[in-house]
C-alpha cells in the first residue's frame, strides 16, 4: 500500500495511521455516534435510505483519487485524509519564515490556531443543514446526486477539522468537537458562527449560487490555511481543496445550465427583451434579471465572510505563520510584510477612495480582492452562454460595498454599480437589486421534482456530460 493510500482497516478510514494512535481513534469513535445522530437529524431529509452514486477517496494522489459506487449516505465512509507530506517543508511567511514547519501546536499560538480550525469546521455542517430539504425538489437525479455528494463531502470536511481538534488540543479540542454538532444553522439560540451560514437555502438556484460563491469563499480560506506553518492543518486543507473543486463545479454549471435553458426558451419563443419578465416567466424558466439578483445577494453575503478589511486578528495569524494569503508562495514579495502597504477601498467624505494601508493589517482586504477576481472568471462563463444566444444582457458581480453587513462598508447604502445613495432611497429601490418576495415565490413555484432517469425540470438544461463518464440519463439515485 502506498503511503498516500487510504486505509479502511479501522472504523474510520484514514491515511494518518489511526490504528497506531489508539487515543485519537478512541476519541473519534466516541464522537462518531453523535455525528451520525446529527446527520440523521440534520442531513438530507427523506433520502437516508436511498442508494446514491457517490465518490469515495481511496488515495490522496491527485490522479485517480476516488472510486464511484452506490452507497446509502448514513453508511458513507467518512474519513481522515491529509495530503502527502512534503519533506523539508518550511514555513513560507510571517516572522517564522524559513523555519521548519510545526508538526505539533506551538504553545504560544494554541488559542489562535484552535479558533481558526473551529471557525472552518463550523461552516461544514452548517451548509449541510442549510441544504437538507433540497432533495425533495431536485430538478433531476443528476442534480440530486450532486447535492448529496456535496453534502457527504462537507461532512467529511467536518471530520477533517474534528481530527485536528481531537489529536492536537486535548480536552479543549474534544469540547469544541462536541460543540460543532450542537450548533444549528439559523437557530436563534445556537446559531452557526458566521452569518452566511445562518441564511436559508430555499431553492435550487440558491443552492447553485451558494456553491458558486460561498464555496468559493471556502476555497480562498482553505488556500490560505493550506499555507499554514502548522503542517497537519496545511495538509488537511490541501486535500480538502481537491474535493472543494467539485462543489464549485456543481454551482457554476448549475447556474450555467439555468441560464442556458432561459436563453433557449427565449429564443424559441422569439423573445429578445430580457426584461420582459412576465412573458419569460410564462415559459417556465427563470428570467436573467432575477438570476442577477440572486448573484447579488450571494456574492454580498460571501464577501462578509472575509471579515473586516483591516484586521488585527488576520495580521496576527499571518505574522505567527498560521494562515497565509491566497497562493502565498506565488506572491512576489518578502512574505513578511514588515514595511509593505496594500491599497484598500474606503468611503471617505461620501466618496470611494483608495488608501494605502499596512499590508499585514489588510490581509482580509487582499483575500477579498482575490475572491472577487476569481468570481468574475466564473461569471464570464455564464455571459458567454447569453452572448451565444444573442441576448443583450450581462451578469455582473456587484460592487464590493453593495449590501454589506461587516467591515468597511457595513450598512453603507451602495448600489450594485457603486452609486452611494441615502438610506431611504436605497431601501425604496432594494427590490431592483435583491430578490423580492414575488421573485422568491415564482422560483419556489418552479421547484417541482424530476425523479426519473434522464428527466429534467423545465427551468434547467441537461448537463453536457454525466458523472464518472456515465450518461445523463443514468440512475444516479435509486429511490425505490
N, C-alpha and C positions, 0 to 999 in steps of 0.2 A: 504493500500500500504506500502511495506517495505521501509525503508529509503534508501535501495540500488536500488529500482526500478526506472526506467526512466519515467519521466512524459512527456506525449505528449499533455499537456493542453495548451501550448503556441506554437507559430510558430516554435520555436527552441526546440526540445526535450532536456531534461536535468535532472540531479539529484542534481542540486545546488540551487533549489528554485528560478528560474528566475522570476516566477510570483510575487515574493515578492521584487524583485530587479529591479524596473522599469527602473532605469537609465541605467543599463547594458543591460537589454533586449532591450531598445530603441536603444542603440548604436549598438547592434548586428543586430537588424532588419534593421538599416540603412546601415550596412555593407553588408547584405545578397544579395541585388540585384547586387552589384559589384562582389560578389563571383560567382553568377550564370552566369553573363556575362563572367567572366574568365573561368568558367567550360565549357560553350558552345563554347568559342573561343579556349580553350587550352586543354579541356578534350578529351576523346576518339573520334576520328574523324569518322563520318558516322554512329555511333551507338547510338546516343542520344535518338532515338525513339524505340530502341529495348527493349523488356522486358527481364530482366536478373534475374536469380535465385540468389538473394543476401541475405546475413545475415544482420540483424539489431539488435543492442543491445536493450534489454528490461530490463536488470538489470546489475549491476556491480558485482554481485556474480560470482565467478569463475565457478560454476556449472550452466548449463542451462542459460547462459547469453544472448543468441542470438536466434532469430527466423529467419526462412528462408521463402522467398516468392518472387514472381516475382515483379519487380518494374522497371520503366524506370529511368535511372540514374539521370536525372535532378530533378526527384521527390523524390530521396532518402532523408531520414530524417536524415541529418547530425545533430549532437547534441553535447552537452557539458556533458561529462561523467568523473567523478572523482571516484577513488577507495574509498572504505569505510574509514571513518575517524578512526584513531587509537587513542582512548582516552589515555591521559597521555604520548603520544609520545614525546621523547626528541631528541635534535639534536645529531646525532651519531658520529660526527667527528669535527675536527678543534678547534679553540680557544673557541667556544661556546659549546663544547661537554658537554652534560648533562643538558643543559638549555632547557626549554620548546620550542618546535618548534614555528616558527612565523606564525601567520595567516594573518599578514599584512607585507608589504615590509619594511625591516629595511632601514631607510633613508640613512645610510652610504653606503649601498650596492645596492642602487637603479639602478645605471647605469650598474653595472656589471651584475646584475640579468636580467635586460631588455635585455642586449646583449645576454646572454645565451638563453633566450626564443626566441629572434628574429632569431638567427642562427638555432636553432632547427626548428622553424616554417618555415624558408625559404626552408629547404630540402623537406618539404612535398609536396607543389605544384610543385616543381622542378621535382620530379620523375614522376608525372602525365604528365607534359609537355614532358619529355623525351620519354614517352611510348605511346603518343597519337595516333600514326599511326599503332601500332602493331595489333590492332583488325582486320585489313584488311588481315593479313597473318596468322591468328590464325591456329595452326595445328589441332584443334578440338574445338567443342563447350565447352567442359570441360575446356580447357585451356583458351578460350576466357572469360568464366565466371570467372575464377580465376584472370585473368588480371584485369577485371572490378571490382572485389572485392577488389583487392589491390588498385586500383585507388580511389574508393569511400572512402576507409579507410584512405588513405593518405590525402584525402580531409578532412575527419573528424579530423585527427590529426592537420591539419591547423586550424580548428575551435577550437581545444583544446588550442592551443597557442594564438590564437586571443582573446579568452575569458580571458585569464590571462592578456593580454595586455590591453584589454578594461576595465577590472574590477579594476586592480591594478595600472595602470600607466597613467591614465587621458589622457590629450591632447596628450602627447608624445606617449602613447600606441595606441591611435586612428590613429595617423600618421603612426606609424610602421605597424599597421594592413593594412592600405591602401597600403603601400609600398610593402607588401608581395604579393599583387595582381598586382603590377606594374612591378616587375622584371620578366624576362623570361629566361628560360634555354637556354644557348648558344647564347643569344643576345649580340652582341658586345657592345652596348651602355648601356644595363640594365641587365647584367648577374646575375645569382644566386650567392650567396655569397661564396660557396665552389666549388672547381674545378671539382670534380667528378660529380657534378650535372649540369655541363655545357657540359658534354660529350653526344654524340649521343647514342641512343639505337636502332641500325638499324635493329635488327633481334631478333628472339625469344631465341636463345642461349644467346645473350647478356642480354636479359631480365631475363632469369633464373640465369645467373651469377650475375646480379645486385641484384636480390632478395636474392640470397645466400650470397653474400659477402658485398654488400653495405648496404643492410638492416640489416645485422649482425652488421655492424658498428653502425647502428641506434639502435640496441638492446643494445649494450655496452654503448652508450651515454645515452639512456633512463634509463638504470640501474643505471648509475652514478647520473643522475638527480633525480631519484626516491629516492635517499638517502638524498636529499636536506633538509636543515633546514627550508626552505620556504615550508610549508606544502601543500598549493594548488598546487605547482609545483610537489611535490613528489606524491601526489595523482593522478594528471593528468597523469604523466608518468607511474605510476603503472598500470593504466588501459590501456594505450596505448600499453604496453608490451603484454597484453592479445591479442590484435589484431595483433601486430607485429609478433607473433609466426607463424601465418598463412602465412605471406609474405615469411618468410624463408622456410617454408614447401613447398610453391609453387616453390621456387628456387631450393632447394635441390632435391626434387622429379623430377622436370623438367629436371635438368641435369642428374639425375639418370636414367630417362626414355630414355633420348637421348643416354647415354652410353649403356644402355641395348639393345636398338634397333641396335646400331652399332655392338655390340658383337654378337647379334643374327644373323645379316646379314653376318658377317664374318664367323661364324660357319656354316651357311647354305651354303655359297659359298666355304667352305674349305680353307679360307684364314687364315693363322696363324701369318703372319708378320704384326704387327700394323703399320709399316712404309711403307707398300705397298699402298701408298696414292692413286695412280691412280686407282688401282683395287678396293679399298674400296669405293672411291667416285663414281665409276661406279654403285655401288649398291644403290645409292640414300640416303646414310647416311653420318654422319659427323665423319671423322676419329679421333681417340683418340689423336694424336699429336696436332690437331687443337683445340680440346677441352682443352688440356693442355695450349695452347697459350692463349685461352680466359680466363682461370682461372688466368694465369699470369697477364694479363692486368687489370682484375677487382680487384684482390687482391691488386696489387700495387697502383691502384687509390684509393682504400678504405683505405689503410694504410696512405695515405697522409691526409685523413680526420681527423686523430688524431692530426695533427699539429706537431710542433717541440717537440722532445723528452724532452728537457729541456725548461720549460715554466713558466715564471713569472705569466702570466695570470691564468694558471691552478693552480699554487701554491696559488695564492690569492683567487681563487674560493674555494679551499679546506679549507684553513685556515679560511676563512669567514663563512664556513658552508653552502655554496651554492651548490656545486657539489662535490660529493664524488668519491670513487673508485668503480670499478665493485664489486657488492655484498659486500659493505663496512662492514656491520655488521657481516659478516662471517670471516673477516680477523683477525688473531690473533696478534694484536699489540695494542698500546695505542690510535690509531686513531687520533693522533695529529702530529706525525712525527717530533717532535722537534729536536731530535738527530739521527733519523734513516737515513740509506743510502739504495740505491737501485742500483743494477748492470745495467749499461747502455752500450749497444754495440756502439762502435765508430770506425772510421777509423783513425788510428794514424800511421804516417810514412808509409803509404801504406799497413797497415795490420789491420785486425779486432782485436780490444782489448776491453775487458770489464772493465769499470771504475766504481767504486763506487761513486755515486753522492748523494747529499742530496735528500732523498726520496720525500720531499714535492715539490721539483723542478722537479722531474721525474715522476709526476703523469701521464702525457701523455704516457711516455715510458711504465709504468706498464699497463695502459689500452690497449695499443697496443699489448703488450705481451699476455695479457689475450685474446685479439681478435684472435691472431694467433693460440693460443692453441685451441680456440673454432672452428676456421675454419678447423683445421686438423681433428676434430671429424666428420665433415660433409664429408670431402674428403675421409675419411676411408670407409664411406658407399658406395661411388662410386667404390672404389677399390675392395670391396667385390663382387660387380657385375661383374667386369672384371675378378677377380680370379675364380668366379663361372663358367665363360665361358672358362676357361683355356687359357687365352690370356696373354702373357708376357708383361705387361705394367702397370705402376703405375703412377697415377696422384699425383702430389706433390704441396704443397704451395711453391712459390718461396722464395728465401732468402729475408729478410726484407729490404735489401739495393737495391734490384733489381728495376730499372725503377722508381726511386723516384724523386719527384719534390719539396718536402717540408721536412725540418728537417735535421737531422744529415747527411743523405745520399743524399741530393738534388744534382742531376746531377752526382752522382758517377757512374762509369762505371762498374757495377757488374752483373754477370750472375745469372740466377735463382739458380744455385748451389753454389753461393757465391764466385766465382772467380773474382778477381779485374783485369780488363783489361784497356788498354789505350783507350781513347775515339774513335779513328778511327777504331780500331778493333771491339769494341762493336757495333758501328754503321754499320759496314760492315756485322755483323752477326745478327743484330737485328731481321731479319725475321725468325731466328731459334727459337726465344722465344716469339715474338709478332705476331699477325695475320697480314699477308701480304695483299696487295690489291687483290691478286689472291685468298687467303683464304676467304676474305670478299665477293668476287664475287661469289665463289662457294656456300657459305652459303646462300647468297641472292637468288641464283637460286633455292634453296630448299624451299624458303618461299612462298609456294602456299597454299591458304586457304583450310581447310577441314571444311565444314559448315553443314554437315548432321549429325544427331544424331548417335553416335557410329562410325563415320568416323575419321581416324587419318592420319596425313601426314606420308610420307614414312620414315622420319628420327626419329620418336619418338614412343615409345611403349605406349600402353594404361596404365592408372593408375591401381593400384591394387584394388582400391575401389573408389566410387564416393563421391560426396559431400552430407552431411546430409543423409547418408545411401541410397542415390539414385544410380541406376546402372550407369555404364559407358556410356551407350547409351541414357541416359536421355537428354531431350531437355533443356539444361542449359540456352540457349539463344534463344528466339523466334525472328527470323529475319524477318518474314513476317508481 
